Amino acid sequence: MRTKTEERRQRIVDIAADAFREQGFEHTSMAEIASRVGGSKATLYNYFPSKEALFVEVTLQAAHHHMEQAFTLLRPDDDLRGVLQRFSERALAVFGSQSFISMRRTVIAESSRQGVGPLFYENGPGKGTIQIENYLRAAMERGQLRQCDCRIAAQHLRGLIEAETMEPLLFRLVEGFTPAEISAIVSRALDVFFAAYGPREAR
């Protein structure tokens, strides 16, 4: 029974993804999604409490698999910079993909609607930041970084990684970045990060 329930939930997400992509969030109703799924709105609401919650699930699934692969790279290592370089390159390749940028534009456009912004952040970027925060805290305990507010350090790291890329991508100034460009961008970001957060004796 649980397998069938999970399969039906995933079917709803897949069908909703098609509907949102074709018509946008505003012009897609729960009634239409229910019709495409072949059930009632009541059944749909048993799985998702609102259209906003369903939309957020659709957007998060688009990047979940790739980002999970990136987070597996965050393992204890004497070469902390090497770990952060590889992780950041993988993450930036995901963040900079056309599918993710398209999703991000949609989320930004719809974030003023009640629930969309907080739901997306708490279940996406928020969770990612916590994982980075925990990894940096462990690095601080090993003496690889200076002691500081781990949450802020994680936010700074994410901001530095995206600093050269997000606006050009969001505003269509560029279509993407090559692996070599991503590597160089991440290296510059880590230069700044370690200048601020590296062990005091190294600085």
C-alpha atoms as one frame of an Amber mdcrd trajectory, in Angstrom:
protein
   0.000   0.000   0.000   2.797   2.414   0.887   4.497   1.758  -2.458   1.289
   2.510  -4.340   0.804   5.697  -2.309   4.340   6.861  -3.084   3.902   5.994
  -6.763   0.673   7.996  -6.947   2.289  10.942  -5.180   5.158  10.901  -7.675
   2.689  10.659 -10.566   0.942  13.779  -9.273   4.284  15.608  -9.092   5.249
  14.550 -12.622   1.914  15.595 -14.110   1.928  18.874 -12.182   5.438  19.578
 -13.486   4.169  19.290 -17.059   1.217  21.547 -16.305   3.313  24.226 -14.582
   5.858  24.139 -17.390   3.176  24.482 -20.064   0.967  27.099 -18.408   2.860
  28.629 -15.529   1.882  28.624 -11.875  -0.900  31.199 -12.034  -2.819  29.591
 -14.892  -2.606  26.044 -13.565  -5.357  25.004 -11.154  -5.539  22.071  -8.792
  -8.750  21.059 -10.589  -6.889  20.758 -13.879  -4.050  18.785 -12.303  -6.605
  16.461 -10.690  -8.265  15.992 -14.066  -4.954  15.112 -15.703  -4.124  12.713
 -12.887  -7.544  11.123 -13.134  -8.908  11.786  -9.681 -10.601  14.394  -7.522
  -9.245  17.562  -5.972  -9.894  16.012  -2.569  -7.501  13.189  -3.416  -4.903
  15.738  -4.561  -5.202  17.640  -1.284  -4.589  14.412   0.613  -1.069  14.472
  -0.815  -0.415  18.230  -0.957  -2.159  20.799   1.262  -2.005  23.531  -1.385
  -1.010  24.327  -4.945   1.960  26.202  -3.507   3.180  23.079  -1.703   2.839
  21.026  -4.893   4.690  23.675  -6.905   7.534  23.739  -4.402   7.821  19.931
  -4.529   8.010  20.063  -8.321  10.771  22.661  -8.277  12.808  20.935  -5.578
  12.732  17.567  -7.293  14.243  19.146 -10.396  17.551  19.711  -8.584  17.398
  17.210  -5.715  19.227  14.290  -7.336  22.147  16.366  -8.583  22.547  18.280
  -5.337  22.483  15.073  -3.291  25.429  13.888  -5.377  27.224  17.148  -4.635
  26.673  16.856  -0.878  28.211  13.376  -0.827  31.489  15.145  -1.653  31.478
  16.908   1.732  33.594  14.361   3.610  36.345  14.974   6.210  39.670  15.444
   4.423  43.042  17.032   5.140  42.626  18.957   1.882  39.639  21.085   2.877
  40.089  23.459  -0.028  40.112  20.561  -2.469  36.848  19.236  -1.025  35.179
  22.651  -1.215  36.489  23.146  -4.764  34.977  19.868  -5.979  31.711  20.399
  -4.090  31.326  23.976  -5.311  32.053  23.058  -8.918  29.373  20.358  -8.810
  26.889  22.669  -7.090  27.534  25.518  -9.505  27.082  23.206 -12.480  23.607
  22.403 -11.109  22.727  25.992 -10.151  23.891  27.224 -13.544  21.971  24.715
 -15.645  19.202  26.124 -17.819  16.565  23.955 -16.121  17.555  25.215 -12.661
  17.741  28.852 -13.765  14.288  28.555 -15.350  12.971  27.076 -12.110  14.614
  29.812 -10.057  13.044  32.551 -12.199   9.627  30.970 -11.660  10.130  30.652
  -7.906  11.224  34.300  -7.662   8.214  35.392  -9.715   5.821  33.407  -7.524
   7.529  33.956  -4.160   5.212  36.840  -3.284   2.347  34.362  -3.119   1.617
  33.169   0.388   3.754  30.188   1.267   5.810  29.749  -1.907   8.959  31.605
  -0.820   9.263  30.153   2.700   8.317  26.631   1.549  10.916  26.658  -1.197
  13.657  28.092   1.001  13.037  25.823   3.987  12.985  22.665   1.863  15.691
  23.645  -0.617  18.365  26.305  -0.013  17.696  26.265   3.725  18.407  22.540
   4.034  21.471  22.889   1.828  22.845  25.693   3.964  22.421  23.550   7.090
  24.446  20.741   5.504  27.218  23.169   4.554  27.047  24.715   8.031  27.494
  21.316   9.687  30.430  20.484   7.446  32.154  23.800   8.171  31.572  23.351
  11.909  33.385  20.008  11.769  36.235  21.656   9.814  36.485  24.329  12.510
  36.686  21.645  15.188  39.573  20.067  13.256  41.331  23.448  13.167  40.986
  23.798   9.388  38.990  27.030   9.718  38.908  29.701  12.395  36.119  29.582
  14.963  33.142  31.703  13.951  29.385  31.627  13.350  29.035  28.536  11.137
  25.688  29.657   9.732  27.105  32.944   8.494  30.201  31.217   7.092  27.969
  28.817   5.139  25.906  31.712   3.775  29.073  33.570   2.792  30.412  30.493
   1.004  27.194  30.080  -0.980  27.142  33.785  -1.795  30.743  33.792  -3.000
  30.178  30.745  -5.203  27.204  32.415  -6.893  28.594  35.967  -6.971  29.945
  35.858 -10.540  27.211  33.721 -12.047  23.659  34.189 -10.805  22.790  37.646
 -12.108  24.331  37.036 -15.556  22.338  33.786 -15.787  19.074  35.125 -14.382
  19.135  38.167 -16.669  20.243  36.117 -19.697  23.506  37.974 -20.122  25.106
  34.557 -20.654  23.690  31.133 -21.477  26.040  29.207 -19.222  29.615  28.567
 -18.174  32.133  25.978 -19.316  33.694  23.561 -16.794  36.951  25.526 -17.031
  35.132  28.789 -16.306  33.294  27.206 -13.359  36.587  25.911 -11.940  38.146
  29.380 -12.146  35.066  31.054 -10.645  35.074  28.641  -7.694  38.810  29.072
  -7.169  38.417  32.850  -6.911  35.488  32.436  -4.507  37.540  30.138  -2.280
  40.467  32.593  -2.300  38.131  35.107  -0.658  36.534  32.528   1.656  39.839
  31.239   3.031  41.232  34.766   3.356  38.320  35.444   5.717  37.839  32.082
   7.390  41.181  30.279   7.156  43.083  29.447  10.370  44.561  32.586  11.886
  48.138  31.308  11.640  47.641  30.641   7.899  46.272  34.129   7.430
